[in-house]
Amino acid sequence: MIQYLYNKKNMRQKRVLMISLEFPPQIGGIATFLHQLTNALDHQRTVLLAPEMEGDKEWDTTHVTYPVIRKKMLYDFFWPKWLKLFFEVRKIVKKENIELIVLHHVLPVGYAAWMIKKLYGVPFIIFSHGTDVVASTSTSWKRRMVTMLLKETEQVIFNSHNLLGRLDKKLPSFHDKYSVLYPCPDAEFFTPENKEAVEDLRIKLALEGKKVVLTVGRIDNGKGFRHMAQIFPKLLEKEPDLVWIIIGDGPLQKEMYDTIRKNNLQNIVRYVGEIPHDQIKKYYYLCDVFAMFSHPWNGLEEGLGLVFLEAAACGAPIVAGRSGGVVEAVLDGETGIIVDVLEKTEEAGDTILKLIEDKELAQKLGNAGQERMKKSFIWEYQLKVLDKWLLSDD
């Protein structure tokens, strides 16, 4: 990872406090994004406040070089629960001379930042990652609270234009405060994985002579695992050497198992489960096609999909389901192929076969995706969105 130190002429980075309820070793898109973003800032002028969790001390010791403060963030029984967070933030603001607070959740974290600004004049900006937009505007009370916070925040940063547009429809009066900053794959993803490591993985998973379809994601509604399991038997009729590798965990894991058994895919699926983020790269370089059939579900859609960016950075050809900001992560026909899995499930399967069989097309899409990541999805480029709030000329 290249550290972006804001070393522009006569400029310095303000002293920043990052706050998130999700952070490694917890596995997930927000946790990964937060680590990557913080790692790209000036480590001497950035502090991160994250929750206590199992394995946190070991992870912090081995993975970060910026200050991480672990605290219990919310009260269990005392109301309001976020008041505990306020007291913790107040201590850090005073001790570290914080000049800017960066939030990665609207509610309830925003309440603490709002109070800090009122009492101590420290401004804050909000990062929105998707589900918080739906949740924070789901009731009239929450809508009023979000409106109160948006009046005071300097800016709201979204991970896609699609997500920005969704909140803009609900709260258009704050349009001028909305911006987009795309997440970026770790720089290491652009470097090919060691061939021996990939070959060892191939042997371990019994993949000799197999064509690999890889899916990485939370096993939940809207991710398309059920649809993939349903179409795989037909794919095998045309391409009997296919294997489906699944990485992830989630509430619908048992349902996925049942669907796999129902479709007699026990010998075809390699379920890896949840793995640390720094171990996932070799799977991207192992696969022949990366496919995740994201789709809208119950009003929810993908904010963007970091896994699509990571797969592209590794040069993997991508088949992606049409959902929310996925069309910004994968350019249809240019860096991958977008499918409407709910309406054209069989066609989605045919698209996977097309990339398995047409090596030239697969390589063309993979190369284009990787070049796009190298050009635009790097922190030195994306962080310019924050210059107005992060930089100081004194």
N, C-alpha and C positions, 0 to 999 in steps of 0.2 A: 504494500500500500504506500503510495506517495503522499507524504504529509503536506498539506497545503497550508502554509504558515502566514498567509496574508502579508507577505513581505513586499508589498507595493511601496513605491517611493513615498516617503513621508506619511505612511499609514501604518497602523497597528491593529491587531485584533483586540476587541474589547474583552474584558473578563466575563466569560460566559458560564452559566449554569444550565446544563441539560437535565431535564427531568422526564423519566419514563417509568411506567408500571411494568414494562416488558424489556428484558435485557438478558443476554446470555449469562449462564449456560442454558437458560430457557431457549428452546428452539422455535423459530418462527420468523416471518418476514419482517415484522416491526423490530424485533430484537436484533436481527442481523443488520438491518438498515441503520439502527441507532449506533451500533458499534462502528460500522463503516463511516458514517457521517462524523462521529466524534473523533475517530482516528485520523480523519482528514483535516481536522482543525489544529490550531496551535496547542500542543500538549501542555505548554507552560501557562496557558491562559484559559484553559477549559476544565471544568469540573463536571462530573456526571453523578447524579443521584439516582440510584436504582434500588429495587426491593431486595431484601434478604431472601435467599433461597438455597436449597441444597446444592453443594458443589461450587458456591460462588467464590469462596476464597481461593480455591485451586485455579478456577478459571481466570480470575482477575490477575493472579500472580503470573500465569503463563501466557496470557493473551493481550494484556493492555499495558501501555506505557503512559497513559494519562491518568489523573486521579479519579478513582471511583469510590464513592461513599455509599455503603450499603446500610439501609435503614428499613425498619418496618414502616410502611408509608401511611397506613390508615388505621384508625381505631377499630377494634372488633365490635364493641358494644356502645361506646360513647358516641353521641350524635352532636354535631355533624362529624362523620368519620374523617373527613379531609382536614380537620383542624390539627390533627397530629402532623400532617404533611406541612402545614403552614409553619408550625414551630420548628421543624427540621430545616425548612427552607430559610427561615429567618436567621438561624444560626449560621448557615453557610454563606448567606448574602453578606452578613456582617464580617465574618472571619476572612472570606476570600475577596472582599470588595467587589462583589459581582455587579456588573454594569448592564447585563442583559440576561433574561431567563428565556430558555427555549423549551416549550412543552411539546410532548408527543402524544397527548390525549387532551380532548376538550374538557370532558367532565369525568371525575370530579377534580382533577388536577388543576384545572383552570381557576377554581375558586381560591386556591392558595396563592397563585400568581396574581390574581386580581387584588387580593388583600395586601400583598407585598407592595404592589404598585401604589395603592392608595396610601399606605403608611410610610413607605420609604422611597417612592418615586422611581423604582427600578422597572423599566419597560419589559414587556414580554411579547414573544411571537409564538404562534401555534402551528405545529405540523399536524396535518390530518392524513390518516392512512386508509380510510375507507369506511369500515363499519361504525366508527365513532360518529360519522356524519348522520347516518341513519338513526343510530341510537340516541344521539343528542338532540334530535328534532322530532322524536317519536311521540312526545306529549306536549301539550300547551305549556306546562310548567318548564320542561327542559328547553323548549324553544325560547321562552323568556330568559332563562338563565344563559343560554348560548348567545342570545342577542346582547345581553348585558356584557358578556365577555368580549364579544366582537367589537363592541363600542370602544373598549379599552386596549385591545391588542394592537400592536403595530402592524402586523401582517399575519395572514393565514396562508401557509404553504401546503400545497397539495402534491401528491405523487403522480397525478395525471390531469390532463385537461378534462377528461370525462368526469372525474371526481369533483373538480372545481365547478363544472357545469351543474352537477347535481345539487350542490349546496347553493349555487347561484340562483337556482330556481326556487329554493325554499327561502333564502334570505338575500335577495338581490340588492338590497340597500347598501351592502358592504362590498360590492363588486370591486371597488378600487383597492380593497385590501387583500385581494386574492392573487396568488402567484403559483406557479408550478415549478417544482424542482424534482427531476427524476432521480430515483435511486441509481446507484452505480455498482456494477459487479466488482468484487475484489480484483485488484490488478493481477493477482496470481492466476486468475482464470484465463487470461490471455496467453499464458505460457503453457504449451502442451504438457500434459502429464507424462511422467517418466514411463517409458514403454514397458519396462519390467513390472512396474506397479499395476499397469492396466492388464498385462498378461497374467499376472498373479491373480488378479480379481476375476479374470475370465475363467481361469482354471478353478478357482474357489467356487464359483457359481455354476460350474459345468456348462459353459457357453461355447465350447469348441464346435465350430461349424454352424453356430446359431446367428440369427439376425435379432438385434436387441431393440425393443421399444422401451423407453424409459419414461416414467411418470414420477414427478417429485411434487408433493403437496400435502396439505392437511386433508385427511380423509373425512370429508364433511359434505353437506349438501352444496351443490353448485360447482363441484370440482370434477364431476363427470366420471368418477370411478365405476359407477354402476353401468353407465353406457359403454365404457371401454370393455368391461367384462362381458357384456351382452354381445358385442360385435366380434370379439376375439375368435370365437369358434369359426365364423365365416372367413376371417383372415387366414386362419390355419388351413382351411380347405385349399386356398390358393398359394399359401406360403407356409408349409408345414414346419419349417425350421425357426419360426418366430418364438421369441421369449419375451415376456413382459416383466420388467423389473419395477417394483414399487418402493419408493422411499417416502416415509411419512407416518403420521399417527393421527388419531382423531376419534371423535365420538361415533362415527359410522364404520369403525373397523370391523366389528362383528358382522354387520350387514354386508360389507365387502367380502368377507370370508364366505358367507352364505351364497352370495352371487357367484363367486369363483367356483365353489363346490357344485352349485346347480348347473353351471356350464362346463363342468369337468375340466377345469383349468389348473388343477392342483399341480400337475407336472410341468405346466407352462409358466406359471407365475413364480418369480423369485421375490418374496416379500422381505425386504431388508429392514423395514421398520424405521424408527427415528434415529438419526445419526448426527453427530456433531457437524457443524457447518464446514469445518476445515477438512472433513473427510469426503465431501460430496463431489469434488472436482473430478476425480478419476472416473466416476460414473457417467458424467457428461461426455468425457472423451471415449468411453467404452461404447456408448450407444450408437445405433445406426439412425434412429429417429427419436427425438424428444417429443412426447405428445401429452397434453393435458387438455381434456375436453371441458374447460370452464363454461358455465352457462348461468344465466340469471336464475335466481331462486328466491321466491318469497320477498321480492323487492330488493334483494341484495345482489351485487355484482362485484367483479374483481376491481380493485382500485387500479392495479397495473399488472402485478405478477412478477416479483423479483426472479423467480425461477426461470422465466422466459428470457430475461436479460442474461442470467448466468449461462444458460444453455447457448444463447447466441454468442456470448463472449468466447465460449469453447468451440465455436464453429459447428455446432450441431444443427442439422435441419429440423425445423419445428413445425408441428401441427398443433394449432391452438384453437380452443373454443371461443366463440364470439361472446364476450361478456365485459361490459364496462371498458376500462382502460387497456384491455389486452390488445386492442387494435393499435395502440400507441407503442406497446412493447414489441409487437410483431407486425411488420408492414406486409399486408396480404399480397402475395405474389412476388414480393421483393426480398424479404428476409425470412419468409416462412409462409405457411398457408393457414388462413382462418376458415373455420368450419362452423356451421350452425348445427350443433349436435342434437338439439331438441327437435328440429324440423327435418333434418337430413342426416339421421344417425348412420345409415348405411353408407352414404357418401363420405362421411367423416372417416369411416374405416377404409374406404377405397383410396382416400388421400394418403393414409399411412402406407398402404401397399404401393402407391405410385412412387413415393420417395424411397421405399425399400428397393424397388425394381429399377428406377431411373437414377443411377448413381450420379450422372452428370448434373441433373436438376438438383439433386440433394446437395451436392457440393457447391453448386452455384448459390443456392439459398443460404447455406451455412457460411460461406465466405462473405456474402453480402451482409449477413447479420453480424458477423464478427467485425467487419470494417466499420459498420455503423456504431457498434459499441465503442470501438477504439476512438472514433472521432467525436462522438457527442455524449456518450454515457461514461464520462470520467469526471472525477470530482473537481479537477482544476477548471473544467468548463461549467459544470452544474452549479458550483458554489458561488459563481458570480451573481446569482439571483439574490444572495444574502449580503452582498457587499454593503448595501445601503444601511443595514442594521448592525452588521458585525464589525465594520471598520470604523476607526477613529483617526483623525489627523492630528491629535494633540500628543 
